[in-house]
Amino acid sequence: MAQSTLVIGAGIIGSAMAWHLAEAGCKVTLVDPSDAGGEASGRSLGWTNATYENPRFYYALRRFSMERWDALKATYPELPYRRNGTLYTSFYGIPLKTVYDEHTPWGYPLSWVGAEQMQKLEPNLAVNVDEALICPVEGHVAPHKAAIFFRQMAISAGAKFLRSNARSVLCKGNVITGMRTDDGDLTADTTILAAGVHTGTLAKSAGIDLPLTAPPGLLIHTKPAPPLISRTILTENLHMAQWPDGTITAGGDFGGGAVNDDPDSGARILFERLQNTLKADKPLEYADHTLGLRPTPKDGFPVIGSPAKGLYLTVMHSGATLAPAVGALATDEITTGQRHALLDPFHPDRFHTQGDR
C-alpha cells in the first residue's frame, strides 16, 4: 500500500516535495490557500548560489542542489530556471578575496576579472571597481513559477491539490496523524510542513518549538526594458537580475535591513540606486515593489527532518537554491527511512540537543 503524505504549503519547497513524493509512488495531497506559488516564493530574487552565509556543510548542500537544477533544466527545458552566472563587484561587507579564498579550495569556480573585462561582460554596468569575481555556475529561477511547475508535475504524477488553510496538526498520543484545515481533517502517514513563516505556528500546535525569524525582503521591479544585463549582479548596495521578459528585479539586502523599515521610501531608494548602477538608452520605468517575509530558522540554517513520528519539517531561507535537493533527499528519507549525510546538520533536533549555533 502506498504511503500517504500530506504536504502543507505549495511554495517552491512544498511543491518540489509533492512532486518528488508522487514520483516515488506516494499518495500525495498538497494543501495551500493559494495557487499562486507561495508567499515567500513570489517575493524572491531567485538567485541560486553556494556562497551566501556558507560554512562547508551548508555549501555542500547548496552545491548539490545547484547541480540538481541544471539536471532538471536539461530534462525539462520549460522549467523557469537558467544558469546565467553571477558577477560580484561586492559581497555585503565581506571582502571578495575572502569569498574567493574560502570557496575555491572546495572546487567552486570563482575567477577574477579586471575592470576592462568586466565592462566587456556587462557593458551597461556603471560600477567603478578595479576587479570583480565571476561565477559561471550560479543561476536564476522564478521561484513562484517554478513552484507552479512542480505542482503541475506533482498533479500529473497523481498528487491532489487542495486550496485550503491549514489550522493545526492532528495528534494521536505522540504520533502526528494529519492536519486540521478549513475543509476538514486530513490524515496521512506523514505530514510535511513546508509552510514558510507559518511552519513554526503549525509545529507549535503539535508541541514542537521551532525558533524562526522572518526578516523582510524588499524588492523593486521595473517595467520591461531592453536587455541590459545578462548575469545576476551584486554591487555594494544592490543585487539585481533581468528576467527574460525584460523586467529587472533588484534589492538591497538579503538579510533585511533599514531600507525595509518603510517599504515605499525604501523602494524609491532602491530604484534610484538601480538607475545610477545601470546605463540605459531610455530611462528605466518603475513598476512596483514587493515585501516578502523570509522564513529563517534562528541559527540561519535550514530545518529539514522529522522531530516526531509522522511529522517532517522543511523550512529555510534559501528555497530558490535548495528546492531540488530538499525535494529529492527528503523524499528518500521519508520513503526509505535512510537519511542522506548532506541533511545531517539540518535536523530540527539540533535546537534541543545542541543549543543555538
PLY file of the C-alpha trace (Angstrom):
ply
format ascii 1.0
element vertex 357
property float x
property float y
property float z
element edge 356
property int vertex1
property int vertex2
end_header
0.00 0.00 0.00
1.39 3.41 -0.99
2.49 5.68 1.81
0.13 8.63 2.22
1.72 12.06 2.57
0.25 15.45 3.32
2.31 18.45 2.19
1.36 21.77 3.79
2.50 24.71 1.67
2.69 24.96 -2.12
5.64 27.30 -2.44
8.79 26.15 -4.17
9.82 23.75 -1.35
6.40 22.20 -0.73
5.67 21.79 -4.43
9.07 20.21 -5.05
8.37 17.82 -2.18
4.94 16.95 -3.57
6.38 16.19 -7.00
9.22 14.00 -5.75
6.91 12.13 -3.36
4.35 11.49 -6.09
7.07 10.29 -8.46
8.23 7.93 -5.69
4.78 6.35 -5.60
3.35 8.08 -2.54
-0.27 9.13 -2.24
0.16 12.92 -2.01
-2.17 15.74 -1.01
-0.72 19.25 -1.37
-2.51 21.94 0.66
-2.27 25.72 0.29
-4.85 28.53 0.42
-3.50 29.94 -2.86
-2.43 28.59 -6.22
-0.01 31.48 -6.82
3.15 29.53 -5.96
3.72 30.53 -2.34
4.04 33.71 -0.30
7.83 33.97 0.01
8.46 32.29 -3.35
6.66 35.05 -5.19
8.78 37.71 -3.50
12.26 36.36 -4.10
15.07 37.37 -6.43
15.58 33.70 -7.23
19.39 33.70 -7.13
20.77 30.16 -6.97
24.25 30.05 -5.44
26.56 28.39 -2.96
28.32 31.38 -1.45
25.88 33.20 0.81
26.34 32.53 4.59
28.34 29.45 3.88
30.13 27.06 6.22
31.32 23.96 4.39
28.36 21.73 5.35
25.90 24.31 4.03
27.95 24.85 0.89
27.81 21.12 0.15
24.02 21.00 0.24
23.68 24.14 -1.87
26.19 22.92 -4.45
24.37 19.59 -4.72
21.12 21.45 -5.32
22.62 23.69 -8.00
23.62 20.57 -9.90
20.07 19.27 -9.49
18.73 22.50 -11.03
20.96 22.01 -14.06
19.88 18.37 -14.43
16.20 19.28 -14.18
16.61 22.03 -16.78
18.23 19.56 -19.17
15.22 17.28 -18.80
12.54 19.96 -18.65
13.57 22.91 -20.87
10.38 24.77 -19.94
11.45 24.99 -16.28
11.75 28.72 -15.38
15.43 28.42 -14.44
18.62 29.45 -16.23
22.29 29.18 -15.38
23.18 32.76 -16.20
26.18 33.22 -13.87
26.90 35.91 -11.30
29.18 38.94 -11.31
30.30 40.02 -7.84
31.62 43.55 -7.50
30.92 43.45 -3.76
29.57 40.95 -1.24
27.72 42.58 1.67
30.77 43.76 3.59
32.75 40.54 3.09
35.97 41.11 1.09
35.80 39.39 -2.27
39.21 37.85 -1.57
37.71 36.12 1.48
34.92 34.69 -0.65
37.46 33.50 -3.21
39.88 32.06 -0.66
37.14 30.18 1.21
35.32 28.69 -1.76
37.85 27.89 -4.46
39.59 25.20 -2.34
36.19 23.45 -2.28
36.14 23.41 -6.08
33.78 26.35 -6.56
34.54 28.01 -9.92
35.12 31.62 -8.92
37.54 33.64 -11.04
38.83 37.20 -11.05
38.08 39.71 -13.79
39.57 43.17 -14.15
37.71 46.39 -14.87
38.22 46.17 -18.63
36.99 42.58 -18.86
34.06 43.33 -16.54
32.93 46.12 -18.89
33.08 43.71 -21.82
30.97 41.18 -19.91
28.42 43.70 -18.65
28.83 46.90 -20.70
25.77 48.57 -19.18
27.03 48.28 -15.60
28.12 51.65 -14.19
30.26 50.41 -11.29
33.81 51.62 -10.86
35.87 48.81 -9.33
39.32 47.50 -10.20
38.37 43.83 -10.05
35.38 41.58 -9.53
34.54 37.90 -9.19
32.59 35.89 -11.69
30.91 32.53 -11.11
29.55 30.84 -14.24
27.58 28.06 -12.49
25.22 30.21 -10.45
21.72 30.70 -11.75
18.40 32.46 -11.62
14.95 30.94 -11.11
11.47 32.41 -10.86
10.53 30.66 -7.59
6.76 31.10 -7.76
6.69 29.95 -11.39
8.93 27.00 -10.53
6.56 26.16 -7.65
3.63 26.13 -10.06
5.63 23.97 -12.47
6.49 21.49 -9.70
2.87 21.44 -8.52
1.61 20.69 -12.01
4.17 17.92 -12.36
3.04 16.53 -9.00
-0.59 16.53 -10.14
0.43 14.79 -13.38
2.12 12.14 -11.22
-1.09 11.59 -9.24
-0.97 14.17 -6.44
-4.06 16.10 -5.37
-4.06 19.85 -4.74
-6.44 21.29 -2.15
-6.89 25.03 -1.74
-7.44 25.38 1.97
-5.95 26.88 5.13
-4.07 24.56 7.47
-5.05 25.29 11.07
-3.36 22.81 13.42
-1.62 19.48 13.49
-3.63 16.40 14.41
-2.07 14.17 17.06
-2.83 10.75 18.48
-0.63 10.34 21.51
2.91 11.10 20.35
2.15 10.41 16.69
1.23 13.10 14.17
-1.71 11.86 12.14
-2.54 14.76 9.86
-3.78 18.32 9.71
-6.95 20.22 10.59
-7.92 22.51 7.71
-10.78 24.82 6.84
-12.17 21.97 4.76
-11.98 19.35 7.48
-9.44 16.97 8.95
-6.92 15.35 6.63
-4.97 12.30 7.75
-1.75 10.83 6.40
1.14 8.57 7.32
3.48 11.57 7.08
2.65 15.26 7.30
5.25 17.60 5.80
5.29 21.22 6.92
6.61 23.42 4.12
4.53 26.44 5.04
7.27 29.06 5.25
6.78 31.56 8.06
3.66 29.64 9.19
5.64 26.46 9.84
6.57 27.47 13.39
2.95 28.10 14.39
1.77 24.81 12.91
4.62 22.90 14.57
3.76 24.53 17.89
0.25 23.10 17.65
1.96 19.70 17.97
4.02 20.88 20.97
7.18 21.38 18.91
9.15 24.59 19.41
10.76 25.71 16.18
12.61 29.03 16.56
12.02 31.03 13.39
12.59 34.61 12.36
11.01 36.36 9.40
13.22 39.21 8.18
11.59 41.28 5.44
12.93 41.33 1.93
12.18 44.37 -0.19
12.45 44.06 -3.97
11.65 46.53 -6.71
10.57 45.61 -10.20
10.86 47.68 -13.37
8.68 47.61 -16.40
10.17 45.52 -19.23
13.33 47.11 -20.62
15.71 46.19 -23.46
18.42 43.69 -22.47
20.81 45.49 -20.12
22.43 42.76 -18.01
22.84 39.06 -18.66
24.03 37.87 -15.23
22.89 38.21 -11.66
24.92 41.16 -10.39
25.93 42.05 -6.84
27.20 45.56 -6.15
27.98 47.33 -2.90
24.37 48.16 -2.06
22.30 46.43 -4.73
21.70 42.99 -6.19
19.83 42.64 -9.46
18.82 40.35 -12.28
16.89 40.82 -15.51
14.15 38.35 -16.36
13.64 37.02 -19.89
10.67 39.38 -20.34
12.94 42.38 -19.74
11.78 43.13 -16.20
14.63 43.95 -13.80
14.28 42.96 -10.15
16.60 44.49 -7.57
17.06 44.51 -3.82
19.46 45.93 -1.31
19.96 43.28 1.37
19.38 39.53 1.56
19.01 39.67 5.34
16.54 42.53 5.70
17.71 45.98 6.69
17.00 49.63 7.27
15.82 50.17 3.70
12.89 47.88 4.52
11.62 49.86 7.52
9.46 51.95 5.18
8.80 49.94 2.02
7.57 52.91 -0.01
10.58 55.13 0.67
12.86 52.10 0.57
11.58 51.26 -2.90
12.35 54.79 -4.07
15.87 54.50 -2.69
16.42 51.17 -4.44
15.09 52.46 -7.75
17.42 55.44 -7.58
20.33 53.10 -6.88
19.32 50.96 -9.85
19.12 53.96 -12.15
22.61 55.01 -11.06
24.01 51.50 -11.46
22.86 50.74 -15.00
23.45 52.65 -18.21
20.33 52.65 -20.36
19.49 54.50 -23.57
15.99 55.11 -22.25
15.22 55.76 -18.55
14.10 52.72 -16.62
10.44 52.73 -15.64
9.42 51.73 -12.14
6.63 49.13 -11.92
6.13 48.12 -8.29
7.73 46.63 -5.21
7.17 43.52 -3.14
7.88 42.88 0.50
8.33 39.26 1.44
8.94 37.66 4.82
11.80 35.21 4.62
11.26 32.10 6.77
14.61 31.77 8.55
15.45 29.36 11.38
17.08 31.11 14.30
20.60 29.89 13.54
20.26 30.79 9.86
20.41 27.24 8.53
17.63 25.10 7.02
15.47 22.82 9.13
14.96 19.52 7.32
13.89 16.43 9.21
11.44 14.68 11.48
11.03 15.92 15.07
8.18 13.49 15.83
6.70 10.34 14.34
4.52 11.23 11.40
5.85 14.78 11.01
8.57 16.17 8.74
9.75 19.80 8.63
11.20 21.70 5.67
11.74 25.40 6.35
14.57 27.64 5.17
15.53 30.96 3.65
17.20 29.57 0.61
14.30 27.84 -1.08
15.23 29.12 -4.53
18.58 27.35 -4.33
17.62 24.34 -2.24
14.24 23.16 -3.56
15.55 20.41 -5.89
17.88 18.99 -3.23
15.27 19.08 -0.47
12.66 17.50 -2.71
14.94 14.62 -3.65
16.77 13.97 -0.37
13.80 14.43 1.97
11.68 12.16 -0.24
14.37 9.49 0.00
14.35 9.76 3.78
10.56 9.66 4.06
10.14 6.72 1.69
13.15 4.60 2.67
13.95 5.68 6.23
17.54 6.38 5.20
18.81 9.91 5.84
21.44 11.33 3.49
24.59 12.68 5.14
24.04 16.05 3.44
20.94 16.53 5.59
22.51 15.57 8.93
23.48 19.11 10.04
19.94 20.38 9.46
17.84 18.15 11.69
15.33 20.08 13.87
16.57 18.30 16.98
19.68 20.47 16.96
17.77 23.26 18.70
17.05 20.99 21.65
20.13 18.78 21.83
22.92 21.20 20.94
21.54 24.65 21.74
21.74 27.58 19.39
24.60 27.73 16.91
0 1
1 2
2 3
3 4
4 5
5 6
6 7
7 8
8 9
9 10
10 11
11 12
12 13
13 14
14 15
15 16
16 17
17 18
18 19
19 20
20 21
21 22
22 23
23 24
24 25
25 26
26 27
27 28
28 29
29 30
30 31
31 32
32 33
33 34
34 35
35 36
36 37
37 38
38 39
39 40
40 41
41 42
42 43
43 44
44 45
45 46
46 47
47 48
48 49
49 50
50 51
51 52
52 53
53 54
54 55
55 56
56 57
57 58
58 59
59 60
60 61
61 62
62 63
63 64
64 65
65 66
66 67
67 68
68 69
69 70
70 71
71 72
72 73
73 74
74 75
75 76
76 77
77 78
78 79
79 80
80 81
81 82
82 83
83 84
84 85
85 86
86 87
87 88
88 89
89 90
90 91
91 92
92 93
93 94
94 95
95 96
96 97
97 98
98 99
99 100
100 101
101 102
102 103
103 104
104 105
105 106
106 107
107 108
108 109
109 110
110 111
111 112
112 113
113 114
114 115
115 116
116 117
117 118
118 119
119 120
120 121
121 122
122 123
123 124
124 125
125 126
126 127
127 128
128 129
129 130
130 131
131 132
132 133
133 134
134 135
135 136
136 137
137 138
138 139
139 140
140 141
141 142
142 143
143 144
144 145
145 146
146 147
147 148
148 149
149 150
150 151
151 152
152 153
153 154
154 155
155 156
156 157
157 158
158 159
159 160
160 161
161 162
162 163
163 164
164 165
165 166
166 167
167 168
168 169
169 170
170 171
171 172
172 173
173 174
174 175
175 176
176 177
177 178
178 179
179 180
180 181
181 182
182 183
183 184
184 185
185 186
186 187
187 188
188 189
189 190
190 191
191 192
192 193
193 194
194 195
195 196
196 197
197 198
198 199
199 200
200 201
201 202
202 203
203 204
204 205
205 206
206 207
207 208
208 209
209 210
210 211
211 212
212 213
213 214
214 215
215 216
216 217
217 218
218 219
219 220
220 221
221 222
222 223
223 224
224 225
225 226
226 227
227 228
228 229
229 230
230 231
231 232
232 233
233 234
234 235
235 236
236 237
237 238
238 239
239 240
240 241
241 242
242 243
243 244
244 245
245 246
246 247
247 248
248 249
249 250
250 251
251 252
252 253
253 254
254 255
255 256
256 257
257 258
258 259
259 260
260 261
261 262
262 263
263 264
264 265
265 266
266 267
267 268
268 269
269 270
270 271
271 272
272 273
273 274
274 275
275 276
276 277
277 278
278 279
279 280
280 281
281 282
282 283
283 284
284 285
285 286
286 287
287 288
288 289
289 290
290 291
291 292
292 293
293 294
294 295
295 296
296 297
297 298
298 299
299 300
300 301
301 302
302 303
303 304
304 305
305 306
306 307
307 308
308 309
309 310
310 311
311 312
312 313
313 314
314 315
315 316
316 317
317 318
318 319
319 320
320 321
321 322
322 323
323 324
324 325
325 326
326 327
327 328
328 329
329 330
330 331
331 332
332 333
333 334
334 335
335 336
336 337
337 338
338 339
339 340
340 341
341 342
342 343
343 344
344 345
345 346
346 347
347 348
348 349
349 350
350 351
351 352
352 353
353 354
354 355
355 356
